[in-house]
Each structure stands twice: as structure tokens, then as C-alpha cells.
Amino acid sequence: MADTGTHTCPSQCMNRKMLVLWNQAVHTNREVTKCGPDIIIKNKKKKTCILIDVAVPADRNVMKKETEKELKYKSLCTEIQ
């Protein structure tokens, strides 16, 4: 049987200690543009979050991509602190 290439997966995975979300926006009190990291890991016990944004640049573009990411998430960083 041929694979049609269509696959859906849930946008979250959870247990009693952790919640992992992907492709979802970060909700803040004020509107923050560009606040959609690729992965959010919430530790329910510690009440902390880890935001992960993935990039796969060529070797020569690593510094450029790093700077882009820092600028992209500057307002979100300010808001969640």
C-alpha cells in the first residue's frame, strides 16, 4: 500500500510534570509580535518554561541567524521577564 504523505500529529504532549507544545504562540498580557517559538516546554512543578526556536543555517550563516533570532524575540523576552 502506498504512503500518501499525509500525517497529522497533535500540537502538544503532556504528563503530570511537563507540557510540550509546538507551533503555538506564547500568550502574554500585552500583544507581542513574532512570539511563536518552535517548541515550548513547560515544567508544571517548577512553573518554568523553556522556549526553543530551531534553525539550520549553513556554517557561514550561524552568527547571522543567531543575531536574527535575538532581535526577533527581544520584545517577547522583555515581556515574559
ROSE-4610 file (N, C-alpha, C; in Angstrom, 1 decimal, always signed):
// ROSE-4610
residu = [M/M/M/A/A/A/D/D/D/T/T/T/G/G/G/T/T/T/H/H/H/T/T/T/C/C/C/P/P/P/S/S/S/Q/Q/Q/C/C/C/M/M/M/N/N/N/R/R/R/K/K/K/M/M/M/L/L/L/V/V/V/L/L/L/W/W/W/N/N/N/Q/Q/Q/A/A/A/V/V/V/H/H/H/T/T/T/N/N/N/R/R/R/E/E/E/V/V/V/T/T/T/K/K/K/C/C/C/G/G/G/P/P/P/D/D/D/I/I/I/I/I/I/I/I/I/K/K/K/N/N/N/K/K/K/K/K/K/K/K/K/K/K/K/T/T/T/C/C/C/I/I/I/L/L/L/I/I/I/D/D/D/V/V/V/A/A/A/V/V/V/P/P/P/A/A/A/D/D/D/R/R/R/N/N/N/V/V/V/M/M/M/K/K/K/K/K/K/E/E/E/T/T/T/E/E/E/K/K/K/E/E/E/L/L/L/K/K/K/Y/Y/Y/K/K/K/S/S/S/L/L/L/C/C/C/T/T/T/E/E/E/I/I/I/Q/Q/Q]
num = [1/1/1/2/2/2/3/3/3/4/4/4/5/5/5/6/6/6/7/7/7/8/8/8/9/9/9/10/10/10/11/11/11/12/12/12/13/13/13/14/14/14/15/15/15/16/16/16/17/17/17/18/18/18/19/19/19/20/20/20/21/21/21/22/22/22/23/23/23/24/24/24/25/25/25/26/26/26/27/27/27/28/28/28/29/29/29/30/30/30/31/31/31/32/32/32/33/33/33/34/34/34/35/35/35/36/36/36/37/37/37/38/38/38/39/39/39/40/40/40/41/41/41/42/42/42/43/43/43/44/44/44/45/45/45/46/46/46/47/47/47/48/48/48/49/49/49/50/50/50/51/51/51/52/52/52/53/53/53/54/54/54/55/55/55/56/56/56/57/57/57/58/58/58/59/59/59/60/60/60/61/61/61/62/62/62/63/63/63/64/64/64/65/65/65/66/66/66/67/67/67/68/68/68/69/69/69/70/70/70/71/71/71/72/72/72/73/73/73/74/74/74/75/75/75/76/76/76/77/77/77/78/78/78/79/79/79/80/80/80/81/81/81]
x = [+0.8/+0.0/+0.9/+0.6/+1.4/+1.1/+2.2/+2.1/+1.7/+0.6/+0.1/+0.8/+1.7/+2.4/+1.7/+0.5/-0.3/-0.2/+0.2/+0.3/+0.0/-0.8/-1.1/-0.7/-0.2/+0.2/-0.3/-0.5/-1.1/-0.1/-0.6/+0.3/+0.8/+0.5/+1.0/+1.2/+2.0/+2.2/+2.4/+1.7/+1.7/+1.7/+2.3/+2.2/+2.0/+2.1/+1.9/+2.9/+4.1/+5.2/+5.4/+5.3/+5.7/+4.6/+4.6/+3.8/+4.7/+4.6/+5.5/+4.5/+4.7/+3.9/+4.7/+4.2/+4.9/+4.0/+4.6/+3.8/+2.7/+2.9/+1.9/+2.5/+1.7/+2.1/+2.3/+3.1/+3.2/+2.2/+1.4/+0.4/+1.0/+0.9/+1.3/+0.2/+0.4/-0.6/-0.7/+0.4/+0.4/+0.7/+0.2/+0.5/+1.9/+2.5/+3.9/+4.0/+4.6/+4.7/+5.8/+5.6/+6.6/+6.9/+5.9/+6.2/+5.8/+6.3/+5.9/+7.2/+7.8/+8.9/+8.5/+9.4/+9.0/+8.5/+9.2/+8.8/+8.8/+7.8/+7.7/+7.6/+8.5/+8.5/+8.1/+7.0/+6.5/+6.7/+7.5/+7.6/+6.6/+5.6/+4.4/+4.8/+5.7/+6.2/+7.0/+7.9/+8.8/+8.2/+7.1/+6.5/+7.5/+8.2/+9.1/+8.8/+9.3/+9.2/+10.5/+10.7/+11.9/+11.4/+11.8/+11.4/+12.5/+12.1/+13.1/+12.7/+13.7/+13.4/+14.6/+14.2/+15.2/+15.6/+16.8/+17.3/+18.4/+18.5/+19.6/+20.3/+21.1/+21.9/+23.1/+23.6/+24.9/+26.0/+27.1/+28.2/+28.5/+28.6/+28.9/+27.8/+26.6/+25.5/+25.0/+25.8/+25.4/+25.3/+26.3/+26.3/+25.1/+24.9/+23.8/+22.5/+22.2/+21.0/+20.8/+21.9/+21.8/+21.4/+21.9/+21.5/+20.1/+19.6/+18.2/+17.3/+17.6/+16.8/+16.7/+17.9/+17.9/+17.0/+17.1/+16.2/+14.8/+14.5/+13.1/+12.4/+13.1/+12.5/+12.8/+13.4/+13.7/+12.5/+11.4/+10.2/+9.6/+9.5/+9.0/+9.8/+11.1/+12.0/+11.7/+11.5/+11.2/+9.9/+8.9/+7.5/+7.4/+8.1/+8.0/+8.8/+9.8/+10.6/+9.8]
y = [-1.2/+0.0/+1.3/+2.2/+3.4/+4.4/+5.1/+6.1/+7.4/+8.0/+9.3/+10.5/+10.4/+11.5/+12.4/+12.1/+13.0/+12.3/+13.1/+12.7/+13.9/+13.6/+14.7/+14.3/+15.2/+14.9/+16.0/+15.7/+16.7/+17.8/+18.9/+20.1/+20.2/+19.1/+19.1/+17.7/+17.5/+16.2/+16.6/+15.8/+16.2/+15.0/+15.2/+14.3/+15.1/+14.5/+15.2/+16.3/+16.1/+17.1/+18.1/+17.7/+18.5/+18.7/+19.8/+20.0/+20.5/+19.8/+20.2/+20.6/+21.9/+22.4/+22.8/+22.7/+23.1/+23.8/+24.8/+25.6/+26.3/+26.9/+27.6/+28.9/+30.0/+31.3/+31.3/+32.2/+32.4/+33.5/+33.2/+34.1/+35.0/+36.4/+37.3/+38.4/+39.2/+40.2/+41.3/+41.7/+42.6/+41.9/+42.4/+41.8/+42.0/+40.9/+40.8/+40.2/+40.9/+40.4/+39.3/+38.4/+37.3/+36.5/+36.1/+35.3/+33.9/+33.2/+31.9/+31.0/+30.6/+29.7/+28.4/+27.6/+26.3/+25.3/+25.3/+24.4/+25.1/+24.8/+25.4/+24.2/+24.2/+23.1/+23.8/+23.4/+23.9/+22.9/+23.3/+22.4/+22.8/+22.0/+22.3/+22.4/+21.6/+21.6/+22.8/+23.2/+24.3/+25.6/+25.5/+26.7/+27.5/+26.8/+27.4/+27.0/+27.8/+27.4/+27.5/+26.7/+26.8/+27.0/+28.1/+28.4/+28.0/+27.2/+26.7/+27.2/+27.8/+28.2/+27.5/+26.7/+25.9/+26.6/+26.5/+27.0/+26.0/+25.9/+25.0/+25.8/+26.8/+27.6/+26.9/+27.4/+26.9/+27.4/+26.8/+27.1/+28.6/+29.2/+30.6/+31.6/+31.1/+31.9/+31.8/+31.1/+30.8/+32.1/+33.0/+34.2/+35.1/+35.2/+36.0/+35.5/+34.2/+33.6/+33.8/+33.7/+34.0/+35.4/+36.3/+37.7/+38.0/+37.4/+37.5/+37.0/+35.8/+35.2/+36.1/+36.7/+37.6/+38.8/+39.4/+40.5/+40.2/+39.0/+38.5/+38.4/+37.9/+37.6/+38.6/+39.7/+40.7/+41.2/+41.5/+42.1/+41.0/+39.7/+38.6/+38.4/+38.4/+38.3/+39.3/+40.5/+41.6/+41.4/+41.0/+40.8/+39.6/+38.5/+37.4/+37.4/+38.4/+38.5/+39.3]
z = [+0.0/+0.0/+0.0/-0.8/-1.0/+0.1/+0.6/+1.6/+0.9/+1.4/+0.7/+1.2/+2.2/+2.7/+3.6/+3.9/+4.9/+6.2/+7.2/+8.6/+9.5/+10.4/+11.4/+12.7/+13.5/+14.9/+15.8/+17.0/+18.0/+18.2/+18.6/+18.8/+20.3/+21.0/+22.4/+22.9/+23.9/+24.6/+26.1/+26.9/+28.3/+29.2/+30.4/+31.5/+32.8/+34.0/+35.2/+35.5/+35.0/+35.3/+34.2/+32.9/+31.8/+30.7/+30.0/+28.9/+27.7/+26.6/+25.5/+24.3/+23.9/+22.8/+21.6/+20.4/+19.2/+18.3/+17.6/+16.6/+17.3/+18.4/+19.1/+19.6/+19.7/+20.2/+21.7/+22.2/+23.6/+24.0/+25.0/+25.4/+26.5/+26.3/+27.2/+27.5/+28.5/+28.9/+27.8/+27.2/+26.1/+24.8/+23.7/+22.4/+22.0/+21.7/+21.3/+19.9/+18.9/+17.6/+17.5/+16.6/+16.4/+17.6/+18.3/+19.5/+19.4/+18.3/+18.1/+18.0/+19.1/+19.1/+18.5/+18.1/+17.5/+18.6/+19.8/+20.8/+22.2/+23.0/+24.3/+25.3/+26.3/+27.3/+28.6/+29.2/+30.5/+31.5/+32.6/+33.7/+34.7/+34.9/+35.8/+37.3/+37.7/+39.1/+39.5/+38.6/+38.9/+38.4/+37.6/+37.0/+36.1/+35.3/+34.4/+32.9/+32.0/+30.5/+29.9/+28.9/+28.0/+26.6/+26.0/+24.6/+23.6/+22.6/+21.7/+20.2/+19.6/+18.2/+17.4/+16.4/+15.7/+14.3/+14.0/+12.7/+12.3/+11.0/+10.4/+9.3/+9.8/+8.8/+8.3/+7.2/+6.7/+7.7/+7.8/+8.7/+8.7/+7.5/+7.5/+7.9/+8.1/+8.4/+9.9/+10.7/+12.1/+12.9/+12.8/+13.6/+13.1/+11.8/+11.2/+11.8/+11.7/+12.2/+13.7/+14.5/+15.9/+16.2/+15.5/+15.6/+15.2/+14.2/+13.7/+14.8/+15.4/+16.5/+17.7/+18.1/+19.2/+19.0/+17.8/+17.5/+17.4/+16.9/+16.7/+18.0/+19.0/+20.3/+21.4/+21.1/+22.1/+22.9/+22.1/+22.8/+23.7/+23.2/+23.9/+25.2/+25.1/+26.3/+27.3/+26.9/+27.8/+28.5/+27.7/+28.3/+29.3/+29.0/+29.9/+31.1/+31.1/+32.4/+33.4]
